Amino acid sequence: MMRFSAEDLLSALLEAAPRPTVQAPRDARGLYGLVDHHGDLRYIGSTSSREQTLYERIHQRHRTGSENTSHYFSAMYNTGRMWRDRTDALTKADGDIAKALRNEFVVDHCRAVWLSLPDTVDIARLEAEVLSLAPDHAIAWNRRRMQAYDEPVDLVEATLRRLGWGAPELAAIERQRLRFLSAMVGAVDAPSPKRAVIRQKRVTPFPEGPFRFFALDVETANNDRGSICQIGVACVRPDNSIETWVTYVDPQVERWVFTYLHGISARTVQGAPTFGEVLPVLRDALNGATVYQHSGFDRSAVAAACGNCGLPVPQWDWRDSVHVARAAWPELRGNGGHGLASLKQHLGLVFEHHDAGEDARASAEVVLRAEGVQSVRIQPSVQTAHMEIVDDDDFDLIEDSGATVEIVYEPLAAPMRSEAIPRQHTGRHIGTTEITQGNIDNNHIYLRSFFHKFPADAIGGSNRASAAQREIAVDWGGATVVMTDLDGAKRFFRKRGWIREFFDRHGARAGEMVVVKEVAPYSYRLDFIPKEVSH
């Protein structure tokens, strides 16, 4: 029986190119994700029965199903001129036209991703495991944790132009828009909006160190990850006490979608500094430090906000406390997961979720609690060789589809900056490869001259469908170890998303070298050799 890793499946969903819903397979089942009109993955699900295909679930149920059930395209775009109340018989005729518009809007402006899986695997179990690992932003629609969107007026107009509807249909959807507005009158957001801050003369001063590490969390105003409206940083001192720094941020946007979640509104941030004013304080305070986030959202939000402001992205040493939590408490896989809400209950943490300062402090406490975990019971796996990865910067977590976990604990001290001197690690030398400009442009590393030294059962064909049954672990110096097989046709690592960061981390240039070492069976480590050292 084929075995699948939940982490690999999640990575595939997050990295897949979104496609029109009508292209979903009509003869396959599996996992899928729904992508909103902004291009963001917002829901992860699976086909619910052996008789249901990906096409039926995505294109028919989610797109055309009832907006009051688990049909998420229908639910999230039940708004404005696309709104209907299916229980109101008096407005059924207008409501049916509004629903038809919504169905066509999804065709035009929304997308989906999917992974076809064989019927022999337990798809429901894999879905639960993937959901337990997924970042919050990728499952924002799951269980209705996000309100329906405001009508994307320009995109709706584009769909109407394509449809070429006449006056009767346009009049019907306008009546539905007015009914929608009437239905929304009197609705009360929860939690209660937070009070406006007093006009700040300058950014709140950052606490004085020294600190062992930091944890950072952000809240955003809307689906644009760069619309940061609050930043919290938990500063952990050498004695493990925590001091929290928090500031509101004026994202200078008109659309506020997530006020219902965090209580922050345009009025709350009135007088607060902009991100461009806050970043210099953070850049100075966190320079060269270890910065934890809980999932990958916060790092991407900071990068997006920098892009919005035209500022360079700070090169902090990001780590993910989700990975630390998975290593320390593997029993939560498929049993609540490793999100902050689940860890709050499991560890007895006390904090207010969706407040940046509180969430940052909780993330730091997760890391501190995990530092006390010295060992984890290892479940033997028949198909997976024993693997031990020692990383002198952080925890390493290796998981296979049988939930085998191997953890080696090391202190979470702030690491030496990678550009200071090349890292040297023990291990059996496999080979050395020269970086070409083509490698840098296309995110790959050639392994041709020593490809024969890798295990044969970890070498697959030229595409994902012909991937090897066995994977190797690649420690490239980042926050997580990459699990991948090898492309036997091109003779490089099949998974390549991490290579861009590997090159950027070291400022790689053509002519510099990468050394590959075997540190354990099926486990490898990359050392970067700068040009000044290699020549």
N, C-alpha and C positions, 0 to 999 in steps of 0.2 A: 504493500500500500504506500502511495506517495505521502510524504510528510511535509507540512508547510509551517513556517515560522510566522507567528503573528507579527513580529517586528518587521520582517521582510514584506509581508502583505501590506502593512500600514505604509511602509516606505514606498511601495509600488503605487498605492493609491495617491499618496501625496505628490509623487513625482510624475504621475501619468498626465499626458496631454488631454485636456477636456475635449469632448466630441459631442456633436448634436445627439439629442436623446433618441432620435429615430434610428441611429446607427447601432444602438444596443443590440447584442446578439439575440436572435430569435430562437436559437436552438441550444442555449447554454444557461447554466445557473452559476451563482458565485456571489462575490462581494461587489459593492458599488458605492459610489459617492455622488452626491448632487452638488452642482456648482452654480452659484447665484449669478445675477447679471453683472456683478462686479468682477467675476472670474475667481471667486474664492470658494474653496470646498467648505460646505456647511453641514453636510449630513452624511453619515456612513451607515449602510444597511446591507441586507442580504436577501436573496430570494427565499421566501418563507416556506415553500413546499416544493416537492419534486416536480409538480406539474407546472410551476411558475417559472418562466424564463426571465432573463434580464430585460429583454425588450418589454415584456408585459408589465414587469414591476416598475421600470423607470418611465418608459414612454407613455404607457397607458394608465397605470394606477397613480403614480406620483403627479403626473401632468394633468390628467383628465378626471381623476377621482374626486371624491367629496372633500371639500376644504375643512370639514369638521372632524375628519378621522386622521389616520397616519399617512396621508398623501401630501407630502411636504411642499412640492411646488404649488399645489392648489392652495395649501394653507398659508404659505408665506407671501403669496401674491394676491391674496384675497383683499384687495385694497383699491381705493379710488374708483376709476371707471371699470375695473375688473372685479368689483365686489358683488357678492350676492348673499342673501340669507335664504338658504335652501328650505327652511321651514316656513317661509312666508309665501303662501299660495297666491296672495294678491299681487305679488311682484314677480311671479315665476317667469313670465314672458321676458321682461327686462333682464331678470337675473340670468336666464339662459343665454342671452346675447352677451352679457358681461362675462360669463364663464367661457363662452366661445372665444372672446377676445383674449382672456387669460391663457387659454390653451395655445393660442397662436403666439402670444408673447413669449411663452416658455420655449417654443420651437425656435423663435428668432434670437432670443437673448440669453437663454440659460443653457447649461451643458451638463455632462455627466462623465464620470470615469468608471471603469469596471474591470474586474478580474474574473475570468471564467475559471471555474474549479470543477473537478470531476465529482460525480454523484457519490463516489465512494468515500469522500471525506466528510467530516462532521462540520458542515458549513455554519450551523448555528453556534457551535462552540468557538470556531475561529472568529466569527463576528463578535462574540462576547469578549474574546481576548484582544482583538483589535481595538474595540471600543475602550477597553480598560487602559490601553496605551496611548490612545489618540489625544492630541492637544485640544484644549477647550475650543479653540476657534474652528477646528475642523468638524466638530460635532455640536455646533451652536444651535442647530435646528432640532437635534435629537431630544425627544421628550418635551418639545415646545419650550425650550429654554431661551427662546428669542422671539420677540414680537414680529408680526408681519411688517413688511417694508412699507414705507411711504411710496406712493405711486411714482415710478420712474417716468415722469411725464414725457421727456424727449423720446425715450425708447418706445413708449406706448404709441406716440404719434408716428414713429417710424413703422410700427406694425400696422397701424391704421392706413397709412399710405399704401402699404403693400396689399392690404385687403381691399382697398377701394370701396369701402362701405358708403352707403347713401345716407340721406337725411334721417330716415326712420331708425336705423341702427345707431347712428350717432346721438340721436335724441334719447334713445333708450339707455345708453351707457352714461350719458350726462345725468339722467335721472338717478341712476345707480350711484354715481359719485356723490350726489346730494344726499341720498339716503345713507351712504357710508358716513359722511360727515355728521349727519344727524345722530347716527348710532354711536359715534365716538364722543359726542357731547356729554359731559358729566363723568367720563371715564377717569379714574384716579390712578396715577402711576404709583407703584410701590417699588422700593421704599420711598418715604417722603423725601422731596428734594432737599439737598443740603444747603445750608445758608451761604450767601455770597461772602467771599473773603474781603477783608479790608484792603484797600489799594496798597500794593507792596511797592516800596521805594526801590528795593533790589531783591535778588534771589536770596532765600533763606540760607544763612551760612551753613556749610557742611561741618559735621563734628570733627574734632581733632583726633588723630590716631594716636598710637598705632592700632591697626586692625589686622586680624588674621585673614578674613575674607568678607565679601559682601553678598547680599542677595537683593535682586532688583525686580520690581513688578510695576507694570503700567496698567492704566485703564484708558480706554479709547472712547471717543464720542460716537463714532459710527463705524461702518465696515471698512473704511480706509485705515489701514494699520498705522499710518502716520498721524492720525488724529488723536494724539495722546493728550488726555485732559488731566491726568494725575500720575505722578511718579513717586514711588516709595523705595527707599534703600535701607535695608537692615545691615548695620555695621557691627561685626562680631569682633570683640576685643580679645586679647590673648587669654584673659581669664574666662572667656566664653560668655561674658555679659553682652547684651545686645542693646545698641542705641539706634533708634529709627529716625531717619530723615524723610520728610514728606513735603511735597509741594503740589499745589494745583498748577495746571498749565493751560493757558488759553490756546486752543488749537486753531482758533480763527476760522471756524466752519459754521455753516448755517444748519446742517443736518445733524440732529442729535437722536441717535437710534437706541443707545444703550442706557439712557437715563433710568429706565425702569429697573435696570439691573444694579447699577451702582449709585443711583441717586444724584449724580453730578449733571448739571445742566449749564446752559450758557450763562445763566444768572450766577451760578456757583463760581465760575471762573472769571467773572468780571473783575478786572484789576490784577489778575494773576499774570506772571511773566509768560512770555512765549517760549516755545521749545528752544528757539535760537538763543534766548537769554539764559536758559537753564543749562544747556549743554556744556558751556565752558566750565561751569562749576563741577559738573559730573566728570567731565574729561580729566580735570586736574585731580579730583579726589580718587578716581578709580584707575588712574593710569598705572599699568603694570600689575594690577591686582587681580585676584580670582573673583569673578562675579557669577553667582548662581542665578538661574531663572528656573521657574517651574514650567517645563515644556519650552518649545522653541519660539513661542509667540513674542515674548518681550524683546528678544534680540532682533527679530524681524521688524517689530514696531519701531525700535530705535533707528534701525537702518532706513525704514520708510520715512520717518520724521526727518531724518537728515537729508534724504532725497528731496522732500518737500521744501526744505529750507536752503537747498544747495550747499550743504555742509558736508565735509568728509566724515565717514562713519568711523567712530572710535574703535581702535583695535584692542578691546579688552579681552582678557582671558576668560571667555564664557564657559561655564559648566551648566549642566542640567540636573537639578535636584530630583527630577523624576527618575533618572537613571540611578541615582544614589538610593532612592526609595525602593526601586525594583530590586536592587541588590540586597538591601537590608531586610525587606519584608516580602519575599517572593510569594508568600501565601495569599497576598492580595490579588494576584493575577487571576482574572475571571471571578473575583469575589469582592467587587467594589472598586478595584483598580487602584492606581497610585496618584489620582488627582488630589488636590488639597482638601476637597470636601470629604473624600474617603479617608485620607490620612488624619484629618481632624477627629473623626470618630474613632479610628483605630488607635491613635496615639494619645487621645484625650487632650488635643491642643485646644486652646481657647483663643479665638480670633474672629473678626467680622469679615466674612468672605466678600470679595469684590470691593475691598478698600485697599489701595495700592500699598500703603504702609503696613497694614495688618497682614496682607498676603505675603509681602516681602519678609516680614518677621517670621511668619509660619514656615516659609521656605528655608530660612536660616535655621530654625528650630529642627526641621526635618534633617538637615545635614548634621547638626550637632547630635541629635538622637542616633543617627546612623553611625556616627563615629564610635559609639559605644558597642556597636555590633561587631564582635570579633570573629564569628564563624556562622555558617549556615549549613544545615544538613544537606548533603548532596544526594540527589536521587540518581542512582546509576542508570546509564542508558546503554542499551546493547549496540545501537547503531552509531553512537557518537564516542569517539576516542576521548580519553581523559585529557583535559586541557587546562593549563594553568598559565594565566597571563599576569605578570607583575608589572605594575605601572607606578613609578615613583612619584607621580603627580596626583593620582586620584584612584577611586574605585574603578575596576574594570568589571564589566558584566558581559558574560557570554551566555546566550540562551539558544536552545534548539527547539524544534517543534515538539519535542517531548517534555518541555519545561525543565530541562536539565540546567542547573545554575551552578556556576563556579565563581566564587568571589575571593579575591585576595585583598585584605585590608591594609592600607597604608595611610599615614597621617595626611591630612588635607592642608598641607602647608602651601603658601603661595609659591608658584613655580618660578624658576629662572626664566627670563624672557628668551624666547627661542632664537632671536637674532643675536644674542650675546655670543654664544659659541655653539657649534654643532653638538647635539646630544650624542653620547657614546653609550652603547648598551651591549651587554653580553649577548651571545647567541651565535649560532653557526652561520657563517657567511655563505649566502646563496649566490649572489651576483651583484654587479654594479652596472647601472644603466645611465647613459647620458641623456639629459633633458634636451629635447629639440623644441624649436618654436612651434612646430605642429602639435607637440604634446601640450604646450601651454595654451594654444588657441582652442584645442579640442578636448581638454580635460582627460588625458590618458597618459599612461606611463608604459613604455615598451619593455617587455620582459623577454624579448626574443632570444638573446644570447644564452640565457640560462633557464628557459621555459621548461626544459626537460627535467629540471630538478624539483618541480612541483609534483604533488601526488596525482597520478593519472585519474583517480576517481573524482577529483575536483576540477577537471577540465571538461567543459561542455562545448556545444556547437556555437554557431555564429549569431544566434538570437536567443531571447529569453525563453522561448518555447523549448529550446534544446539545451537548457541549462543542466549542469551536472547535478547529480543527486547529493553530492557532498560539497560543503563549503569550507573555505579557510577563513581564519580570523586575521584581519590586517590592522595592526596598531600603527597609526600614522601620526600620533602625537596630539590628536584632538580629544574632545571630551568623551567620545565613545569609540569603541572598536567596531570596525566595519566587517560584516559577514558577507562574503561574496564567493562565487565560483570564478573560474577563469575562462575567457573567451579563447577557444582553441584555434580559431581562424585568424583572429587579429593578434593573439598572444599578448593580451593585457587583462587587467582586472575588469570583470563585466560591469560591476557597479562603479560608477565614476563621479557621482554627485559630490563626494568628499574631496576629490582631487583638486578642484578649483580652490577650495579653502586651504588645502595643503600647500599649493603653489603660492597663494597670496600670503599665507602665514610666514613663508620664508623669503618672499620677494624673488621667486625663482626666475632665472634667466637662462636662455639657451646656452648650452655648454656646461652647465653645472651638473652635479652627479647625485644620484639616489642609490643608497646601499640597501639591499634587502637581506634580512637575517631571519633565520628560523629559530624561534625561541622555545618552541614546543611542537609536538606533532600537530600539523594543520594550523599552526599559529606563526605569524610572521610580523616583523617590525620593519618600518622604513626609517632610515636615517638620512637626513639631507646634508650634503656636503657643498658648502658655498664655493664659488669659483676661486676665491683667494686661498682657500684651504686645499682644494683639489688640484691646484696647479702650483 
